[in-house]
């Protein structure tokens, strides 16, 4: 809708006005059509400023499979807290906890399909 407003309602009439009525010829047509992206960027900026980001993030989480992500995050936090407990007891050294942090970060960056594949591979071994 923003594209329609920026180009068909604003830029084309302005280009015709500048090019033909003001007799700027090609320069007027070019200037009028150049105003389309300018108006478009202003309208998109206003749209971004007005968004309810909390609502949009909840929609995105639903679409991305929030339940799988929550289960994964819960499992990772349980693993990390267990590793921290072992570290405080002296059973682990800092290097091993660092490796666990790297593994957790890799899992968080992977896609939900990769989580299912890795969990099914772990169940088979």
N, C-alpha and C positions, 0 to 999 in steps of 0.2 A: 504494500500500500504506500509505503514511503517513497518507493521508486516511482510509482505512478504520480504522486503529488510533485515530487522534485522535477521530473522530466516532462511529463505530459501537461501538467497544470501550470508549472512555473517556467521551465527552461524553454520549451518550444514556443509558447506565446512571446516570451521575452526575446528570443532569437528572431522571430518574425518581426516584432516591433522594431528592434534595433537594426535589423538588416534591411527591411523594406520601408518602414515609415520614417525612420531617422536617416535612411539612405547610407548606412554604414557598410552596405554590401556584405562581402564575406567576413569582414572583421566583426560586424554586428551579429551575424549568424554564429560565428565562433565564440564571441563573448557571451551571447545568450545561452548557448549550449554548455559553455564552461561554468555557468552559474548553477547548472543542475547538480553536479557533484558537491558544490559548496552547500547548497540548500539541503541536499541529502545528508551530508555529514552533520549539519546542525540538527536536523530532525532525529537522526540516529543517536546523537549525543543526548538530546532531550529524553528520548526513549530509555536510554541506559540510566540516566539520572532518576527517572521515575519508577524504575523496576523495584519490586519487593524482592530483594535478593534472598531472604529466608525462604519465601514461598517457592522461588525458582530452584533453590538448592534442594528443597524437599521433593519437588517434581523430578529433578535430575536423579536424586537418590532412588526414587521409586522406579524410574525407567532403567536404572543401572543394576537393579537387583539388590536393594538395600539389605534384605535379610541375609544374603550370602556375605555381603561386606561386613555386617555386624557380627556374624558368626566368626568370620576370619579375624576381625579385630579383637574379639573377645579371646579367641584362641591365642593370638599373638601376645596379648597383654598377660594372659595366664602364664605363657612360656617365659616371658621376660621377667615377670615377678618371681617365678620359680628360679630363674637364673640369678636374679639379684639376691634371693634368699641363700642360694648356694654360695654366692660370692661372699656374703657377710659371714657365713659359717666357715669360710676358708676352703670350701671344696672346689671352687673354681677360681681361676685367675682372671685378671682384667682382659687378657687376650681372648679367652673363650667367650666372655660376655660381648666383646667387640664383634666377634664373628656372628654371634646370635643377633646383634643389632643389624648387621649388614644383611643377614638372611631375612630378617623381618622387613627391612626396607625393600628388598627385592620382591617379596611376596606382595607388599602393599602396592608396588608399581605394576604388578602383573594384572592381566585381565581375568574376569570371573571364569572364563573357559579354562584358563591355565590353572586356576585353583582346583577345579574339578579334576583335571587331568593329573595334577600332582598328588591330590589326595587319593585318587584311585590307584595310582602307581605305588603309593606308600602302603595301601591296604593289601596289594598283591605281594609285596616283598616280605 
